Amino acid sequence: MTPLSAYRKKLLKEIEEIPDEVMPTMYRIIHLLKTGWASRKKRSGQRGSLQGIWKGSQIDDALLREARESLFPYEAP
């Protein structure tokens, strides 16, 4: 028996002993742990670049100015 399967059996035994009213909370905890570890594994440590996402699109300066003013009204002249 591999050490991993031994831990799996231990965890399943512990889970079987948890009262039913606590199970929804336990599920959320286990799910958060699992998804947290999964996303950490996928990270490469470097942020991807957005360069080239619009591939030659032209952005009108007036549209850019309008968007900036709507997002950051406190910086408007």
NORKA-V966969 format. One line per field, one symbol per residue. ss: DSSP state (H for helix, E for strand, - for the rest). phi: phi as a letter, one per 40 degrees, with the letter a starting at -180 (. if undefined). burial: b if it has 9 or more other C-alpha atoms within 8 Angstrom, else e. A space follows every 10 residues. Layout:
# NORKA-V966969
ss=???
phi=???
burial=???
This chain:
# NORKA-V966969
ss=--HHHHHHHH HHHHHH---H HHHHHHHHHH HHHHHHHHHH HH-------- ---------- HHHHHHHHHH H-HHH--
phi=.cdccccccc cccccccccd ccddcccccc cccccccccc ccccgbcccc dgccfgccbc dccccccccc cbccbcc
burial=eeeeebeeee eeeeeeeeee eebeeeeeee eeeeeeeeee eeeeeeeeee eeeeeeeeee eeebeeebbe eeeeeee
